[in-house]
């Protein structure tokens, strides 16, 4: 089973973390939450979900993980201001490991400069940013690119996002 890194901080979109993370765990995968430091509790922007952070960014190595999960909300925008999270994200894209990004999750991919020439989607407010970054933006509930990158637009797309992410984990 896969060990999935999840970059997350306060103001994540609650269901964009909880529903995929629960689905991954239900299939036997491990989800490791990563923020600036371990033990901290972060809260979703709806106030419905609280997550205790498993690992600090300085204590993890991308080589120890099989996939990367980037939930949306304001979390990705906050994390992309810290080069450690950007480098961590870039390493997954460069090594062609599976990456799952929903809603605003692709903001970390934008800052890591890893979307050029890739088919992807995201929340409508980052569409132009994605296009400027060279992504082939698709207004679809889920976009799978090169059997590596799974992206979706918003919470309504979670079922398709989870389905394609799990399919990619089975083939990885």
N, C-alpha and C positions, 0 to 999 in steps of 0.2 A: 504494500500500500504506500501511497505517496505522503511525503512530509511537505506540507504547504506553508510557506511563509506568508503572513498577512501583515502588511504595513498599515497601521491604524493609529489615529489619535482622536482627541475630543472632536465632537461635532460631525462624526461619521453619520451617514444615513442609516438609521437603525436596521431596517429590514434588508438593506443591501449587504450588511454584514451577517445578520443572524440567519436568514434563510439559506444563503449559500453555505455558510460555515456549518450549519446543522446538517445540510444535505451531504457535504463532504464527510463529516464525521459519521453520519449514518451509513455511509458506504465503506467505512473502515479507515479513512484517511485521517491524518493528524493535521490540525491547524495550529500553528504557532504564531501568536500575536506579538508584534514587534513595534516598539515605540522608542523614545529616548532612553528610558530606563525600565527595568523589570519591576513588577509588583505594583505599579501605579494602576489606578482604575480610571478608565476613560469612559465618557458618556456620549451616547448618540444624541443627535440634534433634536430628536423628538422626545428625548428623556425616557424612552421605553427600554433601552438596552444599556447595560453597563458591562464593560469588558475589563478583566484584570490582565494586564500585560505580562506575557510569559518571559520575554527577553528584551534586553536593551540592544539598540542597533550596533553598539561597539562590541558586543559579545557574540555576534552571529556572523557566519560566513555563508555567502550564497551557495557555495559548493555543497553545503550540508542539506540543501533543500531540493525537492523535485519540481516545485511549481511556486508561482507567486500569485497572490490574490490581493486586488486593490479595490476595496469598497469605496463608494462615492460619498457624497456630502461635502462638508468643508475640510475634511481630513486630508485628502490628497493635496489640496492647495497649501495647507499649512506645512505638510511634510516636504513638499518640493522646494521649500525655502532652505532646507538643510541638505547640503551636498552628500552627506552620508546615505540618505535615503535615495537620492537620485542615482548615486553610483551602484547601490544595491539593486535598484530596479534595472538599470542599464545592463548589469551583468547577466540577468535572466534573459533579456532580449538578445544580447550578443551571443550567449551560449545556446540559444534556441530552445530553452526550457519553456514549458507552458506558462502563460501569463493570462490571468483572468481579471479584466478591469470593467467595472460597471459605472455608468453615470459620469461623475467627475473623476473617477479613477484614472482615466487616460491622461490627466494633467501631469502625473508623475512620468508617464511615457513621453509626453511633450517636452518636459524639462530635460529628460535624459536624451532627447534628440534621437528617438528610436522608431518614429512612425513613418518616416519618408518611404514612399512606395508601397506602404502596407494598406490593405483594406481594413477599415475600422469604423466604429461608431462611438457615440458618447452623448451626453446630455446636449440638447440643442444650443445652449449658451456657449459651448466650447467647440461647436462645429467649425467656425471660421478659424479658430486657433489650430485645430487639427488640420484643416486644409492648408494653412500657412506653413505648417510643419511638414507638409508633403504627403499627408495621408490621403487615401482615396475614401473620403467620407461616404458612408452608406446610411441612409435613414431607414434602418431595419431593426427589428427587435433584438437580433443577435447577428454578429458577423464573426466568422472564423477565418483567420488568415494563416496560410502556410502551416496548418496543423500545429500552430504554436500559440497564436493570440486569439482570445475570445473576448469580445467587447459587446456591451449592451447599453441602451440609452437611459433607462430609468427603472423604478421599482416594478412597473407593470411588466417589464421584460424578464423578471427574475426566473420564471419557470423555464424559458428558452435558454437563458444564460446558464442556469444550473445544468440543464440537460446536455448542452454542448461542452461545458467544462468537464462534467463527469465522463463524457464520451472521450474527450482528449486525455484524461487521466488514465482511462483503461488502455488506450493505445500507446501511452508513453512508456 
